[in-house]
Amino acid sequence: MVLKKLVEKTTPAPLPIFIPTEKLLGRSGFLLNKAAQRVREIYEEVLKPTGLTAKHAGVLMILEERGSLSQNELGKCAYIDRTTVVGLMDDLEKMGLVERKEHPTDRRSHAIFLTPRGKEILPVIDKHAIAMEQKFLGCLNAQEQKGLIQTLRKLVLNHFNVSKEPR
C-alpha cells in the first residue's frame, strides 16, 4: 500500500513567494539555510502520501547502508538528538519498517533492524529523493551540480567531527 502511494505522481506545490534583499543574497549562511529549507519542503511534499518524513527516510537510508545500529549510534549518524530518535523509531516501528531487538553486546540498548517491508520501500524512497534533487538542482548544469556537491561535502566534513567508523 505504501509503495503504491509512493509511485503515484503528486502535483507539485507552487513556488513560495520570496522577496530577498541584495545584502541577504550575499550571505552564505542565509543562502544555505534557504536552500536547505526549500529542499526539505519539496522532499516532505514528495513523501507525504507515504506518511514518512525526510527524517524517517534518512534513518531508513542509514540503516540500509550501515546495517543494524543502536538508537544512540543511529542518532550520531543522523545528527539527531536521543529524544527525536526514539520518536522516529516509534513511528517507523508502528509502520512496520523497522524492528527493535535486544542489542547483542549492550543490554541497556536496542538494536534497530530494517524489516522486509522497510527494505522494500528503500528503492522507492531513493528514486523520489533523486528526482527531488534533480528538480531542485535542475537550474544548474552538470558541472555546477558536481561542484556544489563537492563544496557542500567539504563544508560538512570540515565543520563536524566526522567519524569514518560505522560503530
C-alpha positions in Angstrom: 0.0 0.0 0.0 2.8 2.4 1.0 4.7 1.6 -2.1 1.8 2.2 -4.4 1.3 5.6 -2.8 4.9 6.4 -3.3 4.8 5.6 -7.0 1.7 7.8 -7.6 2.6 11.2 -9.0 1.9 14.2 -6.9 1.1 17.7 -8.1 4.0 20.0 -7.3 3.3 22.8 -5.0 3.6 26.4 -6.4 6.8 28.1 -5.7 6.7 30.2 -2.5 6.8 33.9 -2.7 10.2 35.3 -1.5 11.4 38.9 -1.6 15.1 38.9 -0.5 17.4 41.8 -0.2 20.7 42.0 -2.0 22.5 42.0 1.3 20.9 38.7 2.3 21.6 37.2 -1.2 25.3 37.9 -0.4 25.3 36.0 2.9 26.3 32.3 2.7 24.5 31.3 5.9 21.3 32.8 4.7 21.6 31.1 1.2 22.5 27.7 2.7 19.6 27.9 5.1 17.1 29.0 2.4 18.3 26.2 0.0 18.0 23.6 2.8 14.6 24.9 3.8 13.3 24.5 0.2 14.8 21.1 -0.2 13.1 19.9 3.0 9.8 21.4 1.8 10.0 19.6 -1.6 11.1 16.3 0.0 8.4 16.4 2.6 5.8 17.1 -0.1 7.0 14.1 -2.2 6.9 11.8 0.9 3.6 13.0 2.2 1.5 10.2 0.6 3.6 7.6 2.4 3.3 9.1 5.9 7.1 9.3 6.1 9.1 12.5 6.7 12.5 13.3 5.5 14.0 12.3 8.9 12.2 8.9 8.6 13.7 8.4 5.1 17.1 9.5 6.3 17.1 7.0 9.1 16.0 4.2 6.8 18.8 5.0 4.4 21.3 5.0 7.2 20.1 1.6 8.3 20.3 0.3 4.8 24.0 1.4 4.5 25.2 0.6 8.0 23.0 -2.4 8.9 21.7 -2.8 12.5 22.6 0.1 14.8 21.7 1.1 18.4 19.4 4.1 18.7 22.4 6.1 20.1 24.6 5.1 17.1 21.7 6.0 14.7 21.3 9.4 16.3 25.0 10.1 15.8 24.9 9.0 12.2 21.9 11.3 11.5 22.9 14.1 13.9 19.6 13.8 15.7 19.1 14.1 19.4 18.1 11.0 21.5 14.5 12.0 22.2 13.9 12.6 18.4 15.4 9.2 17.6 13.1 7.5 20.0 10.1 9.2 18.4 11.3 8.3 14.9 11.8 4.7 15.9 8.3 4.5 17.4 6.9 5.9 14.1 8.9 3.5 11.9 8.1 0.5 14.1 4.4 1.3 14.0 4.6 1.4 10.2 6.4 -2.0 10.2 9.5 -0.6 8.6 12.0 -1.2 11.5 12.2 -3.6 14.4 13.8 -3.1 17.8 15.7 -6.1 19.2 18.0 -6.7 22.1 21.4 -5.3 21.4 23.8 -8.2 21.1 26.5 -6.5 23.3 24.7 -3.9 25.4 21.7 -5.0 27.4 20.8 -1.3 28.1 20.1 -0.5 24.5 18.1 -1.8 21.5 19.4 -2.7 18.1 17.4 -1.3 15.2 16.9 -3.5 12.2 15.1 -2.9 8.9 12.2 -5.2 8.3 11.5 -6.8 4.9 8.9 -4.0 4.4 11.5 -1.4 5.3 13.9 -2.9 2.8 11.2 -2.9 0.2 10.4 0.7 0.5 14.0 2.0 0.3 14.5 1.9 -3.5 11.3 3.8 -4.0 12.3 6.4 -1.4 15.7 6.7 -3.1 14.1 7.1 -6.5 12.0 10.0 -5.2 15.0 11.6 -3.4 17.0 11.5 -6.6 14.1 13.0 -8.6 13.6 15.7 -6.0 17.4 16.6 -6.1 17.3 16.7 -9.9 14.3 19.0 -9.8 15.9 21.3 -7.2 19.3 21.4 -8.9 17.9 21.5 -12.4 18.8 25.2 -12.8 22.5 24.1 -12.6 24.4 22.4 -15.3 26.1 19.0 -14.5 29.4 20.6 -13.7 27.8 23.1 -11.4 25.8 20.3 -9.7 29.0 18.3 -9.1 30.9 21.4 -7.8 28.0 22.2 -5.4 28.0 18.7 -4.0 31.8 18.7 -3.6 31.7 22.1 -1.9 28.8 21.1 0.5 30.5 17.9 1.3 33.8 19.7 2.1 31.9 22.1 4.4 30.0 19.3 6.2 33.1 17.2 6.7 35.1 20.2 7.9 32.5 21.5 10.4 31.5 18.3 12.1 33.6 15.8 14.0 33.1 13.1 11.4 34.0 9.5 12.2 34.6 7.1 9.4 33.7 4.2 11.7 30.1 2.9 11.4 30.1 2.0 15.0 
